[in-house]
Amino acid sequence: MAPRILTITLNPTVDVAADAPAVQPVRKIRTTNESFDPGGGGVNVSRVLQALGGETLALVLAGGVTGHLLAELLTEAGLPHRAIPIHGRTRMSHTVHDLAAGLEYRFVPEGPALEAGEWQAALAALENEAADWVVGSGSLPPGAPAEFYARAARIAAGRGQRFVLDTSGAPLRAALDAGGAGPIALIKPSRGEFAALIGRPLEAPGALEEAALALVRQGGVGLVAVTLGHEGALLAETAGVLRLPALEVPALGAVGAGDSFLAAMVLALTRGEAPREAFAWGMAAGAAAVMRPGTAHPRREDVVALRQRIGPL
């Protein structure tokens, strides 16, 4: 069994997905094939970790009737979790597949505002849950300070845990700039999120690779994996940069593909795989998630087959 991986999601969601014949303004759009998934960055990571054979616990903040629904969905999925109650209602996100146009529309609410005691309770929980790795993933809801993940990383470092972060904007910058937290093991921004972090466009040939390599060599983060959508992804470690093209697969949905990538990569790292091998497993899981409808539902057999397709590195 792999070491236990704790995920934390301050802004989870109930993900509702459906198909529509066509999306048009004003007219009533009737949908079919509705599905409900527990969602949010860390929740998705934990679900995929479990599907791939990892041992995980999802720590979530949940409130209101939608928070009860989230807990019910997590229980139905058989996912070990701990819910910290909040006064606000857990958000619901909506994804609609326009069958005529072949397009996907995603509507993602901001989330409920947290009281100080609620996000502080999440940090207290981190200090008491056993884990070898901690994954902080997703946006921060209103009321949570930008330094939340920096504080979480500091707690993990003090307990000898490896900390992984998948967020963007001010929370990502604050975590990387935090003194005394120790190096973060891995961050996984998208191209746009990484360019915003660096503070300049990275469109010139080689600019993305150069910036990612410079960041890891500064010492604040061990690995940088930048997802590039249909162009694939790149991995920067102190030894150099690896860039892999996207795997061509039939696309049924993109929700949770990045979380699936992160889950598989972290799981491989916990099992002692080299960073480049872990990166390849992440590529395989992200592509496998795209092949399935709903939020982050890669099949283990698809992940294995796609990893074999990538071949030796």
KOLVO-643813 format. One record per residue (C-alpha): residue number from 1; x, y, z. Coordinates in nm, 4 decimals. Layout:
// KOLVO-643813
+-----+----------+----------+----------+
| num |        u |        v |        w |
+-----+----------+----------+----------+
| NUM |        X |        Y |        Z |
...
+-----+----------+----------+----------+
//
This chain:
// KOLVO-643813
+-----+----------+----------+----------+
| num |        u |        v |        w |
+-----+----------+----------+----------+
|   1 |   0.0000 |   0.0000 |   0.0000 |
|   2 |   0.1273 |   0.3471 |  -0.0909 |
|   3 |   0.1890 |   0.5998 |   0.1863 |
|   4 |  -0.1218 |   0.7862 |   0.2949 |
|   5 |  -0.1918 |   1.1004 |   0.0964 |
|   6 |  -0.4043 |   1.3687 |   0.2611 |
|   7 |  -0.5834 |   1.6158 |   0.0350 |
|   8 |  -0.7379 |   1.9416 |   0.1498 |
|   9 |  -1.0196 |   2.1217 |  -0.0324 |
|  10 |  -1.1408 |   2.4505 |   0.1121 |
|  11 |  -1.3815 |   2.5149 |  -0.1740 |
|  12 |  -1.5334 |   2.1793 |  -0.2747 |
|  13 |  -1.8310 |   2.1506 |  -0.5063 |
|  14 |  -2.1088 |   1.9245 |  -0.6158 |
|  15 |  -2.0438 |   1.8869 |  -0.9880 |
|  16 |  -2.3581 |   1.8527 |  -1.1990 |
|  17 |  -2.3043 |   1.7485 |  -1.5612 |
|  18 |  -2.5560 |   1.6941 |  -1.8404 |
|  19 |  -2.5974 |   1.6764 |  -2.2174 |
|  20 |  -2.8057 |   1.9233 |  -2.4194 |
|  21 |  -2.9106 |   1.8984 |  -2.7862 |
|  22 |  -2.7943 |   2.2568 |  -2.8345 |
|  23 |  -2.7227 |   2.5537 |  -2.6077 |
|  24 |  -2.9156 |   2.8649 |  -2.7138 |
|  25 |  -2.9957 |   3.1919 |  -2.5374 |
|  26 |  -3.3398 |   3.2607 |  -2.3865 |
|  27 |  -3.4866 |   2.9217 |  -2.4799 |
|  28 |  -3.5421 |   2.6548 |  -2.2174 |
|  29 |  -3.2677 |   2.3943 |  -2.2594 |
|  30 |  -3.3738 |   2.0450 |  -2.1607 |
|  31 |  -3.0906 |   1.8169 |  -2.0593 |
|  32 |  -3.0298 |   1.4432 |  -2.0366 |
|  33 |  -2.7714 |   1.2074 |  -1.8859 |
|  34 |  -2.7400 |   1.4106 |  -1.5662 |
|  35 |  -2.4680 |   1.3064 |  -1.3241 |
|  36 |  -2.3639 |   1.4266 |  -0.9797 |
|  37 |  -2.0028 |   1.4017 |  -0.8627 |
|  38 |  -1.8251 |   1.5231 |  -0.5496 |
|  39 |  -1.5784 |   1.7765 |  -0.6818 |
|  40 |  -1.3179 |   2.0396 |  -0.6086 |
|  41 |  -0.9451 |   2.0036 |  -0.6612 |
|  42 |  -0.8468 |   1.7948 |  -0.3594 |
|  43 |  -1.1625 |   1.5831 |  -0.3719 |
|  44 |  -1.0917 |   1.4945 |  -0.7348 |
|  45 |  -0.7316 |   1.4113 |  -0.6510 |
|  46 |  -0.8393 |   1.1800 |  -0.3677 |
|  47 |  -1.0975 |   1.0028 |  -0.5851 |
|  48 |  -0.8414 |   0.9334 |  -0.8555 |
|  49 |  -0.5797 |   0.8285 |  -0.6020 |
|  50 |  -0.8202 |   0.5713 |  -0.4647 |
|  51 |  -0.9155 |   0.4511 |  -0.8138 |
|  52 |  -0.5460 |   0.3946 |  -0.8895 |
|  53 |  -0.4838 |   0.2016 |  -0.5691 |
|  54 |  -0.3555 |   0.4738 |  -0.3377 |
|  55 |  -0.4425 |   0.5287 |   0.0279 |
|  56 |  -0.5965 |   0.8711 |   0.0807 |
|  57 |  -0.8108 |   1.0888 |   0.3052 |
|  58 |  -1.0013 |   1.3902 |   0.1719 |
|  59 |  -1.0337 |   1.6821 |   0.4128 |
|  60 |  -1.3140 |   1.9161 |   0.3040 |
|  61 |  -1.5099 |   2.2148 |   0.4307 |
|  62 |  -1.8814 |   2.1598 |   0.3778 |
|  63 |  -2.1995 |   2.3417 |   0.4708 |
|  64 |  -2.5722 |   2.3615 |   0.4117 |
|  65 |  -2.7914 |   2.1143 |   0.2265 |
|  66 |  -2.5388 |   2.1023 |  -0.0581 |
|  67 |  -2.2691 |   2.0186 |   0.1936 |
|  68 |  -2.4793 |   1.7234 |   0.3088 |
|  69 |  -2.5149 |   1.6167 |  -0.0543 |
|  70 |  -2.1380 |   1.6400 |  -0.0982 |
|  71 |  -2.0828 |   1.4172 |   0.2047 |
|  72 |  -2.3438 |   1.1736 |   0.0764 |
|  73 |  -2.1712 |   1.1510 |  -0.2619 |
|  74 |  -1.8322 |   1.0989 |  -0.0971 |
|  75 |  -1.9781 |   0.8204 |   0.1167 |
|  76 |  -2.1436 |   0.6589 |  -0.1858 |
|  77 |  -1.8082 |   0.6657 |  -0.3630 |
|  78 |  -1.6489 |   0.4906 |  -0.0660 |
|  79 |  -1.3945 |   0.7695 |  -0.0319 |
|  80 |  -1.2476 |   0.8209 |   0.3172 |
|  81 |  -1.3131 |   1.1815 |   0.4102 |
|  82 |  -1.3458 |   1.4232 |   0.6984 |
|  83 |  -1.5886 |   1.7128 |   0.6658 |
|  84 |  -1.5393 |   2.0306 |   0.8672 |
|  85 |  -1.8733 |   2.2133 |   0.8993 |
|  86 |  -1.9121 |   2.5709 |   0.7799 |
|  87 |  -2.2070 |   2.8118 |   0.7934 |
|  88 |  -2.2198 |   2.8807 |   0.4178 |
|  89 |  -2.3621 |   2.6443 |   0.1568 |
|  90 |  -2.1220 |   2.4326 |  -0.0463 |
|  91 |  -2.1247 |   2.5483 |  -0.4079 |
|  92 |  -2.2626 |   2.3569 |  -0.7071 |
|  93 |  -2.0893 |   2.3683 |  -1.0449 |
|  94 |  -2.2560 |   2.2939 |  -1.3771 |
|  95 |  -2.1119 |   2.1448 |  -1.6954 |
|  96 |  -2.3264 |   2.1232 |  -2.0087 |
|  97 |  -2.2204 |   1.9365 |  -2.3215 |
|  98 |  -2.3642 |   2.0946 |  -2.6360 |
|  99 |  -2.4098 |   1.7853 |  -2.8544 |
| 100 |  -2.4765 |   1.9794 |  -3.1744 |
| 101 |  -2.1656 |   2.1979 |  -3.1506 |
| 102 |  -1.9447 |   1.9472 |  -2.9698 |
| 103 |  -1.8639 |   2.2113 |  -2.7090 |
| 104 |  -1.8477 |   2.2002 |  -2.3301 |
| 105 |  -1.9777 |   2.4850 |  -2.1135 |
| 106 |  -1.8631 |   2.5067 |  -1.7507 |
| 107 |  -2.0223 |   2.7301 |  -1.4869 |
| 108 |  -1.8237 |   2.7490 |  -1.1625 |
| 109 |  -1.9530 |   2.9602 |  -0.8691 |
| 110 |  -1.7179 |   3.1511 |  -0.6425 |
| 111 |  -1.8129 |   2.9532 |  -0.3334 |
| 112 |  -1.9312 |   3.0479 |   0.0173 |
| 113 |  -1.7468 |   3.3035 |   0.2291 |
| 114 |  -1.5557 |   3.1468 |   0.5164 |
| 115 |  -1.5375 |   3.2755 |   0.8697 |
| 116 |  -1.1924 |   3.2921 |   1.0275 |
| 117 |  -1.2641 |   3.0031 |   1.2600 |
| 118 |  -1.3570 |   2.7796 |   0.9666 |
| 119 |  -1.0339 |   2.8027 |   0.7700 |
| 120 |  -0.8427 |   2.7921 |   1.0972 |
| 121 |  -1.0209 |   2.4641 |   1.1782 |
| 122 |  -0.8884 |   2.3252 |   0.8507 |
| 123 |  -0.5312 |   2.4120 |   0.9520 |
| 124 |  -0.5890 |   2.2538 |   1.2922 |
| 125 |  -0.7087 |   1.9369 |   1.1206 |
| 126 |  -0.3876 |   1.9263 |   0.9162 |
| 127 |  -0.1907 |   1.9208 |   1.2407 |
| 128 |  -0.3776 |   1.6134 |   1.3614 |
| 129 |  -0.4192 |   1.3905 |   1.0550 |
| 130 |  -0.1519 |   1.1294 |   0.9847 |
| 131 |  -0.0114 |   1.1394 |   0.6315 |
| 132 |   0.3163 |   1.1143 |   0.4445 |
| 133 |   0.2114 |   1.3565 |   0.1707 |
| 134 |  -0.0290 |   1.6527 |   0.1772 |
| 135 |  -0.1913 |   1.7891 |  -0.1386 |
| 136 |  -0.3453 |   2.1367 |  -0.1308 |
| 137 |  -0.5587 |   2.1793 |  -0.4391 |
| 138 |  -0.8148 |   2.4215 |  -0.5732 |
| 139 |  -0.9209 |   2.7813 |  -0.5341 |
| 140 |  -0.9584 |   2.9551 |  -0.2013 |
| 141 |  -1.3116 |   3.0754 |  -0.1220 |
| 142 |  -1.3851 |   3.4300 |  -0.0056 |
| 143 |  -1.2710 |   3.4857 |   0.3504 |
| 144 |  -0.9702 |   3.2546 |   0.3316 |
| 145 |  -0.6388 |   3.4438 |   0.3379 |
| 146 |  -0.4045 |   3.4213 |   0.0401 |
| 147 |  -0.1458 |   3.2814 |   0.2811 |
| 148 |  -0.3585 |   2.9761 |   0.3677 |
| 149 |  -0.1556 |   2.7320 |   0.1575 |
| 150 |   0.1685 |   2.8849 |   0.2839 |
| 151 |   0.0532 |   2.8084 |   0.6382 |
| 152 |  -0.0486 |   2.4574 |   0.5340 |
| 153 |   0.2932 |   2.4007 |   0.3761 |
| 154 |   0.4601 |   2.5192 |   0.6954 |
| 155 |   0.2556 |   2.2741 |   0.9015 |
| 156 |   0.3414 |   1.9887 |   0.6655 |
| 157 |   0.7117 |   2.0743 |   0.6743 |
| 158 |   0.7070 |   2.0809 |   1.0533 |
| 159 |   0.5601 |   1.7310 |   1.0572 |
| 160 |   0.8059 |   1.5916 |   0.8015 |
| 161 |   0.5429 |   1.5648 |   0.5282 |
| 162 |   0.5870 |   1.6355 |   0.1579 |
| 163 |   0.3610 |   1.9157 |   0.0369 |
| 164 |   0.2133 |   1.9432 |  -0.3138 |
| 165 |   0.0240 |   2.2493 |  -0.4343 |
| 166 |  -0.2155 |   2.3004 |  -0.7232 |
| 167 |  -0.3570 |   2.6517 |  -0.7130 |
| 168 |  -0.2975 |   2.9847 |  -0.8833 |
| 169 |  -0.2650 |   3.3581 |  -0.8353 |
| 170 |  -0.1863 |   3.5119 |  -0.4987 |
| 171 |  -0.2177 |   3.1860 |  -0.2982 |
| 172 |   0.0444 |   3.0178 |  -0.5186 |
| 173 |   0.2816 |   3.3148 |  -0.5008 |
| 174 |   0.2397 |   3.3410 |  -0.1224 |
| 175 |   0.3201 |   2.9717 |  -0.0767 |
| 176 |   0.6349 |   2.9942 |  -0.2883 |
| 177 |   0.7477 |   3.3116 |  -0.1138 |
| 178 |   0.6816 |   3.1859 |   0.2395 |
| 179 |   0.9918 |   3.1697 |   0.4516 |
| 180 |   1.0479 |   2.8760 |   0.6807 |
| 181 |   0.7976 |   2.6488 |   0.5093 |
| 182 |   1.0621 |   2.4407 |   0.3368 |
| 183 |   1.0570 |   2.3615 |  -0.0334 |
| 184 |   0.7269 |   2.2540 |  -0.1849 |
| 185 |   0.7650 |   1.9136 |  -0.3493 |
| 186 |   0.5573 |   1.9893 |  -0.6605 |
| 187 |   0.3386 |   2.2558 |  -0.8163 |
| 188 |   0.1157 |   2.1997 |  -1.1208 |
| 189 |   0.0038 |   2.5232 |  -1.2853 |
| 190 |  -0.1481 |   2.5549 |  -1.6312 |
| 191 |   0.0365 |   2.7613 |  -1.8927 |
| 192 |  -0.1694 |   3.0707 |  -1.8121 |
| 193 |  -0.1326 |   3.0259 |  -1.4371 |
| 194 |   0.2415 |   2.9811 |  -1.4714 |
| 195 |   0.2799 |   3.2899 |  -1.6905 |
| 196 |   0.0854 |   3.4893 |  -1.4310 |
| 197 |   0.3147 |   3.3550 |  -1.1580 |
| 198 |   0.6271 |   3.4530 |  -1.3501 |
| 199 |   0.4768 |   3.7899 |  -1.4411 |
| 200 |   0.5375 |   3.7943 |  -1.8137 |
| 201 |   0.4190 |   3.6217 |  -2.1335 |
| 202 |   0.6062 |   3.3004 |  -2.2101 |
| 203 |   0.5278 |   3.2678 |  -2.5797 |
| 204 |   0.8803 |   3.2824 |  -2.7230 |
| 205 |   1.0396 |   2.9464 |  -2.8108 |
| 206 |   1.2028 |   2.8003 |  -2.5024 |
| 207 |   1.0707 |   3.0716 |  -2.2670 |
| 208 |   0.8403 |   2.8377 |  -2.0803 |
| 209 |   1.1094 |   2.5773 |  -2.0274 |
| 210 |   1.3639 |   2.8393 |  -1.9203 |
| 211 |   1.1297 |   2.9961 |  -1.6646 |
| 212 |   1.0251 |   2.6608 |  -1.5149 |
| 213 |   1.3854 |   2.5454 |  -1.4830 |
| 214 |   1.4870 |   2.8747 |  -1.3219 |
| 215 |   1.2085 |   2.8401 |  -1.0657 |
| 216 |   1.3126 |   2.4929 |  -0.9477 |
| 217 |   1.6777 |   2.5948 |  -0.9363 |
| 218 |   1.5873 |   2.8791 |  -0.6986 |
| 219 |   1.5125 |   2.6081 |  -0.4426 |
| 220 |   1.1582 |   2.6919 |  -0.3310 |
| 221 |   0.9963 |   2.4044 |  -0.5194 |
| 222 |   1.1308 |   2.0639 |  -0.6154 |
| 223 |   0.9292 |   1.9972 |  -0.9318 |
| 224 |   0.7225 |   2.2130 |  -1.1658 |
| 225 |   0.4731 |   2.0409 |  -1.3971 |
| 226 |   0.3045 |   2.2817 |  -1.6389 |
| 227 |  -0.0007 |   2.1490 |  -1.8212 |
| 228 |  -0.0440 |   2.2815 |  -2.1744 |
| 229 |  -0.3819 |   2.1471 |  -2.2838 |
| 230 |  -0.3747 |   2.0009 |  -2.6346 |
| 231 |   0.0003 |   2.0733 |  -2.6505 |
| 232 |   0.0814 |   1.8293 |  -2.3689 |
| 233 |   0.2823 |   1.9231 |  -2.0604 |
| 234 |   0.6340 |   1.9864 |  -1.9376 |
| 235 |   0.8246 |   1.8886 |  -1.6267 |
| 236 |   1.1092 |   2.0898 |  -1.4795 |
| 237 |   1.3482 |   1.9453 |  -1.2220 |
| 238 |   1.6947 |   2.0662 |  -1.1311 |
| 239 |   1.8490 |   1.8257 |  -1.3823 |
| 240 |   1.6540 |   1.9662 |  -1.6767 |
| 241 |   1.3209 |   1.9838 |  -1.8563 |
| 242 |   1.1092 |   1.7133 |  -2.0188 |
| 243 |   0.8256 |   1.8023 |  -2.2540 |
| 244 |   0.5727 |   1.5435 |  -2.3714 |
| 245 |   0.3015 |   1.5873 |  -2.6354 |
| 246 |  -0.0619 |   1.5285 |  -2.5527 |
| 247 |  -0.1931 |   1.1777 |  -2.6049 |
| 248 |  -0.4596 |   1.1578 |  -2.8732 |
| 249 |  -0.7736 |   1.0100 |  -2.7200 |
| 250 |  -1.1485 |   1.0454 |  -2.7805 |
| 251 |  -1.2607 |   1.3408 |  -2.5703 |
| 252 |  -1.5826 |   1.3109 |  -2.3700 |
| 253 |  -1.5100 |   1.5667 |  -2.0981 |
| 254 |  -1.2256 |   1.7743 |  -1.9574 |
| 255 |  -1.3480 |   1.8348 |  -1.6012 |
| 256 |  -1.0945 |   1.6978 |  -1.3545 |
| 257 |  -0.8301 |   1.6043 |  -1.6130 |
| 258 |  -0.5682 |   1.8209 |  -1.4411 |
| 259 |  -0.6583 |   1.6746 |  -1.1026 |
| 260 |  -0.6256 |   1.3246 |  -1.2476 |
| 261 |  -0.2819 |   1.4184 |  -1.3824 |
| 262 |  -0.1767 |   1.5414 |  -1.0394 |
| 263 |  -0.3131 |   1.2380 |  -0.8558 |
| 264 |  -0.1279 |   0.9872 |  -1.0721 |
| 265 |   0.1952 |   1.1842 |  -1.0592 |
| 266 |   0.1860 |   1.2176 |  -0.6801 |
| 267 |   0.0992 |   0.8500 |  -0.6375 |
| 268 |   0.3963 |   0.7477 |  -0.8516 |
| 269 |   0.6260 |   0.9754 |  -0.6504 |
| 270 |   0.5052 |   0.8213 |  -0.3242 |
| 271 |   0.5925 |   0.4808 |  -0.4691 |
| 272 |   0.9491 |   0.5876 |  -0.5311 |
| 273 |   0.9300 |   0.6492 |  -0.9047 |
| 274 |   1.1668 |   0.9001 |  -1.0606 |
| 275 |   1.0093 |   1.2387 |  -1.1387 |
| 276 |   1.0068 |   1.1771 |  -1.5156 |
| 277 |   0.8343 |   0.8427 |  -1.4744 |
| 278 |   0.5818 |   0.9987 |  -1.2370 |
| 279 |   0.5249 |   1.2735 |  -1.4937 |
| 280 |   0.4476 |   1.0131 |  -1.7605 |
| 281 |   0.1913 |   0.8498 |  -1.5317 |
| 282 |   0.0360 |   1.1924 |  -1.4835 |
| 283 |   0.0112 |   1.2396 |  -1.8593 |
| 284 |  -0.1574 |   0.9007 |  -1.8923 |
| 285 |  -0.4115 |   0.9688 |  -1.6172 |
| 286 |  -0.4995 |   1.3131 |  -1.7512 |
| 287 |  -0.5690 |   1.1657 |  -2.0952 |
| 288 |  -0.7654 |   0.8767 |  -1.9443 |
| 289 |  -0.9881 |   1.1263 |  -1.7601 |
| 290 |  -1.0680 |   1.3058 |  -2.0868 |
| 291 |  -1.1926 |   0.9761 |  -2.2288 |
| 292 |  -1.4712 |   0.9533 |  -1.9669 |
| 293 |  -1.7735 |   1.1763 |  -1.8941 |
| 294 |  -1.8250 |   1.3350 |  -1.5538 |
| 295 |  -1.5621 |   1.4677 |  -1.3169 |
| 296 |  -1.2266 |   1.2869 |  -1.2928 |
| 297 |  -1.3230 |   0.9282 |  -1.3742 |
| 298 |  -1.0127 |   0.7756 |  -1.5362 |
| 299 |  -1.0173 |   0.3964 |  -1.5463 |
| 300 |  -0.7119 |   0.2236 |  -1.4098 |
| 301 |  -0.6788 |   0.0007 |  -1.7161 |
| 302 |  -0.6877 |   0.3039 |  -1.9462 |
| 303 |  -0.4154 |   0.4755 |  -1.7442 |
| 304 |  -0.1918 |   0.1680 |  -1.7685 |
| 305 |  -0.2508 |   0.1346 |  -2.1429 |
| 306 |  -0.1787 |   0.5024 |  -2.2069 |
| 307 |   0.1395 |   0.4891 |  -1.9989 |
| 308 |   0.2552 |   0.2011 |  -2.2182 |
| 309 |   0.1771 |   0.4092 |  -2.5260 |
| 310 |   0.4112 |   0.6842 |  -2.4068 |
| 311 |   0.6958 |   0.4351 |  -2.3966 |
| 312 |   1.0352 |   0.4623 |  -2.2271 |
| 313 |   1.1660 |   0.8083 |  -2.1396 |
+-----+----------+----------+----------+
//
